[in-house]
């Protein structure tokens, strides 16, 4: 293997514990990838990909950081040789190496939610992902891919990710994430991911769930129709029964699997209040498969669901701290590779945070993501274990969703950029 500079050596010193060369090469053999002995073998290619994202440099300048005398064209060809499935398999294996704490020393809690990003405005990406419908016809905007992620509740590590078009509903692919879970895991989700079919599939796979409940699925009083009250377990705590809908209207579930679902489910519905000074008190509801009030108190379940907002902090770290708000690749394959590489870098930083949290005696979500990212980029192989910044507990007020500064020097772009692009000018004598 070629000699690697100090910057890459520092990253490899951390990767040797979580992403060793043997893991990358073993995955390549499992997926049937064959390679020759060369400077840019699969392990070096993956490490250079992580180094580029950490250093935020262009391919043409990457050799200054890595001290490997290769051109940008050679790096592009090496990435194209690397199968996309190798990067996909690296994500769960890297995340699985962390020892994450469990809720009540029993459940491994994971969160599921979706977020959107931007890509370059090319015809291929526009056809694949689509654009937001709230944009005017005169302002085409950028293609908007939607990513459905499975994130560990305790450490913030991303376990799985699925790329979707902008207009695709996350419910249609949520069941694909169940394969990444183990029996006994507890899944947290918002009100856009709850349905009878998903809860039935989870209970069949011996999984547990806790979801925010939309109003049209509430059981009020004794209930009516397909949702009835069975028993009162406590204050604002009900044991309810959900019957299977009479008609099969789900496009993502076959008729055979629909007929195999149970006729009814026994669930637990808990109501709680959201108080804010100066505003009216609002009610919210959660539905869960943890039906035993003696083992799982209603207040504990409500507080557990309140931690679901932590996934939004993970999305903020991806978009703002790592700069994943907009992909620079212009092809579909390039966007997928760049997306998986960003998630690998994110998981690497989260592993550094988990180790620092264990040494400093705090939870991983208290460790500063930016401080861990800076240490990982500028440390040396001889650096001692870091003592990172611990964020204090803060209850911030909700900020207005508006921009204080704005305005543009140039007029608004009303057509796609490639249509209005002019050819290069030439000076003739």
N, C-alpha and C positions, 0 to 999 in steps of 0.2 A: 504494500500500500504506500502511497506517496506520503512524504513528510507533511504534516499538518501544522499550521501556525498556532500561536498561543491562544488566539480567540476560539478556534475550533477545539483545541485541546481542553479548554475550560468547559465547553459545552459537553464534550465527550466524557469528561470526568463525572458529570452528573448523569449523562445518558448511560454510562457503564452499569449503573445500578438498575435502571428502568428499561432502557432500550439498548441492550448490548448488540454487538454485531451479529452474534449467533442467533438472536431472536429474529433479526431482519432476514438473514440468510435462510433460516428454517422456514419462515413464512414464504419466501420465494420458492423454496423447494416444494412446499405444500400446494401452492397454486400452479405448479408446473412451469415456473419461469427458469430459463437457462441463460447463463451469462458467461462471458470470457474473462480471463484475468486481465484487468486493465486498471488504469488509474481511477476511473470513475466507476467502481463496482457499486452494487445496490446499497451497501451500508454507507459508503462515502457520499453517494448521491442523496440519501435521506438526510445525513448530517449537514450537508451543504444547503439543502433546502431549508432546514431549521435555522441555520446560521443567517441566511439571507433575510428571513422574516424577522429574526431577532435584531439584526443590525439595520434593517430597513434600507438596504442598498440594492442597486440594480445589478443584474447579472453581469454586465460588462465590467463592474468594479468589484465583484465578489472575490476575485483572485487576490486583491489587496488584503482582505481579511483572512482568507484561508491559506495564503502562501502556496497555493497549488497552481502551477502555470497552465491553466486551461482557458479556453475562450468561452464566450457566452454561447456560441453555437454548439460547442461540445457539451456544455451543461444542459442546453435545451434537448439535445438528442439523448443524453443520459436520462433525463426525466421522462421522455417519451418511451424509452425502453423499459422503464419501471412500470409493471402492471398496476392499474388502479386498485386492484383488490389487495395488493400488499399494504397500501396506506390505509385501506378500510379495516384490515385485520389488525393493524398496529394499534389503532385507537382503543378497542376494548382490552387488548392485552396489556397496554401500558396502564390504563385505568384500573385494571384488576390487580395490579401489584401493590396498590395502596391498602393499608389496614385501616379501614374507616370505622368509626364508632357506630353503634346501633342504637335505635330508639328503644328504651326500656330493656336494653341489653338483649334484644331478641330480633327486632325487625331491621332489615337494611332498607332504608327509605330512599326512594328515587323520585325525581320530579320530571314531568313531561310538559313541554310547552313549545310553541313555535315562535319564530322571529323572522324578520325579512332583512335582506341586504340589497345592494345594487350591483349591477354589472355594466360592462361597456355596451353601448347601443349598437349591436350588430344584428343583421337579419336572423342568424342562427339562434342567438340567445333570445331575441324577441319572440321567435316562434316557440321556443322551448318553455320559457318561463312566463312570458306575457308581461304586460304592464298594468299599473294600477288603473282601475276604472274611474277613479275620481279625477284623473287628469283630463284636461280638455283636449279635443281633437287637434287643436292648433298647437298644443304643447305635448309632443309625444313622450318626453321624459326618458327614463332608463328602464330596462327589464328588471323585474323584482323577483328573485328567487326566494322561496320560503323554505326554511329549515326547521324540521321537527326534531327536537333533541331530547335525549334521555340523560339527565344530570343527577349525580349522586347528591343527596341532601346534606350530608355531613361534610364532604370534602370539596364539592363543586366540580368534580371530575366528570367529563362528558363520556358517557358509555356508548351511545349510538347516535347516529344522525341520519336523517332522510331528507333529500332535496326534493322539493315539490314546486310545481308552477304556482304563480301568485294566486290564482283563483281557486286552487284546489283546497278542499276542506281537510283539516288535520284528522278528523274522525275517520276518514276513509283509509288511513294507513296506520292508525294508532295500534291496531292489533299486531302489526309487524314488529313493534317494539317489545311485545311480550316474550319473543324468543330470546331476547337479551337478558331477561330476568330469571331468577331462580325461585323455586317454590318457597313461600314464606315471605317474599319481598312485599313491601308496601309502596304503592304508587300514589303520588299526589298529582292532581290536575285541576284545572279551572273548569268553569261551567260549560265551556265549549267542547269538552271531551267526554262528557258523561252521557251514557245511554244504556238501555237494557242489555243490548247485545254485548257491549264491552264489559259490563259488570259480570254477565254470565260467562263470557270467555275467560275472564280473570279468575273467577271462582272455580272453574273447571281446571285451570292450570295451577290451582292452589296458591293463587296470588291474592293479596289484599289491596283495597283501594280506598281513597278518601278524596272526594271531589266536591267542588262548590256546586250547589244545586240551583238551576234556573227556576224562575217562578212557575213556569208552566208544568213542572214536574213535582210540585209540592203536594204533600198530603196535609190538607187543612181539615180540622175537625175529625170526623170519622173517615174522611176520604170518599172518593167516588170513582166509578169506572174501573180502570185497571190498577189503580193505586189505592190501597186501603190501610187504615191503621189497625194494627194487631194488639198493641199493648203500650201503656205509658211506662217508661223506665225511669222518669224523673222530670224535673222542671225543664221544659222545652226539649225533652228527649223522648223520641218515639221509636217503637219497633213497627216497621211498615212492611207491606207486601206489595211487590210489583209483579203484575201478570204480564206474560209475553203478549205483545201486540198481535191482533188477529191477522193483519196483512203484512206481508214481507215486502218492504219498500227500500231495502238497503242494496245499493249497487255493488258495494265492496264485499258482501257476504253472500255466498251461494245458497240456493234453496236447500241443498242437502245439509249444510252446516246449520242453517236456520232451523230446520226441523229437529236437529239434535240438541238444541238449546232447551233448558228446563222450562216448564210451564209457568213457574213463578219463582221469585227470589225473595228472601227475607233479609231486609236491610235495616239500617239504623239512621234515622233522620234527626239532626241536632240543629237547633236554632240558637243564634247568638246576636248580640247587638253591637253596632259600631258607633261609638260615641266620639264626637268632635266638638270642642268648645265653640259656641257661636253658630252651630248648625243643628239641624234636626237629627234625632237618633234614627239610624237605619238598621233594618233587620237583614240578616243573611243566614243561609242554611247550608249545611254540608250533609252529604250522604256517604256512608261508609259500610264496609263489610265487617267491621269489628263490632259485633252485636252484644258482647258481654259487658254490662256496665260495671261489674265488680272488678274486672281486670283492666278495663280502659275507661277511665272517667271521662265524662263529656267535656270538662274544661281542658283536660290533657289533649283530647283530639282537636279541640278548637285551637289551642296554642300550637299544636303540631302543624295544622293547616296554615296558621299565620306565618310560619316559616317558609311557606311555599314562595313568598315574594323574593326569597334569596336567589331564585333562578333569574330574576330580572337583573340582579347585580352581576351574575355570571355573563349575561348578554351584554351588559355595559362594559365589562372587562374585555370581551371579545371585540366589540365594535370600536371603543374609544382607546383603550389602553394598548391593544394590539393593532389597531387600524384596519379592522375587517369590515368597515362600513361599505366599502366598494371594492370589488375585485378588478384587477387590472388585466386579467386574461381576456382574450377575445374569442375563444372557442369554448365549446361545451366541455370538452375533455380538460382543457386548461383550467376552467372555473372549478371543476370538481377536484382536481389535484390541489389547487390553491386553497380551496375550502378545507380539505382534509389536512393539509400541512398547517394551516392556522390552528386547527383543533389540536394537533399534536403538540405544537408550541404551547398552546394554552394549558394542556394537561401537564406538560413538563413544569411550567410555572406553578401549577396547583400542587404538584408533588413536592416542590421545594417549600411551598407554604405549609403543607401538611407536616413535613419534618420539622420546620421551625416552630410550628404550633405545639408539637409534642415536646420539644426541648424547653419552650418558654411557658408551658403550662396553660395554654389558652386553646380555644376552638379554632379550627382553620379559617372560618369566615372572619375572624378578628384580624388576621394578618393582612397587611397591605399588599395588594396585587402588584402595584407599580414598584414598590420597594423590592419585591422578589424578582420582578422582571429586570430591574436595573442591576441587581446583584448577579443574576445569571449571565447578563451580557458582559459585564466588566470585571468579573472575578477571574482569578487565575487558578490553575490546578492546585497550587499550594495554599489557597485561601482557606482559613478556618471555617467551620460551619457558621452560617450567618445568624445574627440576632436582628431580626427584621422588626419594622415598625408595627406596633399593635394599635389598631384603630379603637377608640373609645366607644362605649355604648352611647348612641345618639338617637334621639327621636326628633327628626326634622319635620317642619311643616311642609305641606304639599305645595310645591312651586307651581306657578301658572304655566300652562303649556303655550307659551308665546315667546317670540324672539325680541330681544331689546333692540338689536341693531340689524339692519338689513339694507336692501337697495343694491342695484347692480350698475356698473359703469356702462355696460353694453345693453342693447335691447334684448327682449326675451326671445329665446330660440323657439321658433314656431314650427320647424320641420326637423326631421332627423339630420344629424350632423353630416352623415356621408352624402346626403343629397345636396346640401349647401356648400360642401367643400369645393374649393377652386383649385385648378391645377397650378403647379409651381410656375412662378414668373421667370422669364429669361430676358436678359439684356442683350440686345443685338446692336451691332455697329454697321 
